[in-house]
Amino acid sequence: MTAAYRPTSGDTTTLIVGAGGLLGRAVGRSAHARGERLVTPAVHWDDPATARADLRRSVTRLFDPAVESGGAWRVAWCAGAGVAGTSDDELAAEVAALEAVLGAVRGRVAGHPELAERGAVFVASSVGGLHAGGENPPFTEHHPAAPTSAYGRAKLAGEQAAERFAAASGVPTVIGRITNLYGPGQDLNKPQGLISHLSRAHLTRNSVSVYVSLDTIRDYLFVDDCAEMVCDALDGVAAVAEPGRALIKILGAHQGVTIGALLGEFRRVFKRSPLVLLGSSDAARYQAADLRVRSVVWTELDRRALTSLPAGLAATAEDLFRTVKGAG
């Protein structure tokens, strides 16, 4: 795994699953800027069986004549509405949906190694889900998974599905263990995304509840930076992954920030302290105190300028301001 990233030339078609979510939209912007053709399916997620059928059809759309005639193809799995506390049935449906996509791709490339070699698959996973019960941070790709919730176990099941797919299909596959993602477009209906909730509280002059210690350490990664990493990973994984083995790569800013320090950045950027209420929640027991990371795999992918935390906070708040103003 010492080869450097090399961009792919030629026509590329990219299927983005979860294109309406925080990461999926950003990956779509990045892939479009690179000149890739995008397949962004509408999926009926509220009906698991229909969702799987939608996803299988999207794979058929991916392997269009341009791909069949020699173009490159990509799959970026950026879906996942689950959080700590999501029901087992909903999480199982998400894993089954991922397996449906991977199974359809495997069926399409079976017996066609040249088609498999022109492809790449990315599967989004979660540092927080995989290492909530881990010890001895900072966590690397070599730390054993230690999920403490159904959410974490579902993420592990998704990784295992990606590993089986890579072994069976020969398609270059990368699993991205992502740290705390934030930025414009985060779904505020989900009980996650502290930066976005703090930004909304700042704009509306309301309070926000925090259910973990202010000493809790997280690694905050701006969504556009993550999207660039995802696209670079898809372009370069064939050069660095061992044949038949999915490559696990941590995607993060590699900067541990306590919640207390994050609140300090808010005060510095916005000249006013957010109104924070400290509370307790059963979900807090699934939260690790320290989720610092240190990637030791494919470190060339990390050599880039990242959006600073103050700049990311400002961009997130500006987007929310437009949303709140528009709603008003």
Buried (B, 14 or more C-beta within 10 A) or exposed (E): EEEEBEEBEEBBBBBBBBBBBBBBBBBBBBBEEBEBBBBBBEBEBEEBEEBBBBBBEBBEEBBBEBBEEEBBBBBBBBBBBBBBBBEEEBBBBBBBBBBBBBBBBBEBBEEEEEBBBBBBBBBBBBBBBBBBBBEEBBBBBEBEBBBBBBBBBBBBBBBBBBBBBBEBBBBBBBBBBBBBBBBBBBEEEBBBBBBBBBBBBBBEEEEBEBBBBEEBBBBBBBBBBBBBBBBBBBBBBBBBBEEBEBBBBBBBBBBBBBBEBBBEBBEEBBEEEBEBEEEEBEBBEBBBEBBBBBBEBBEBBBEEEBBEBEEBBBBBBEBBBEBEEEEE
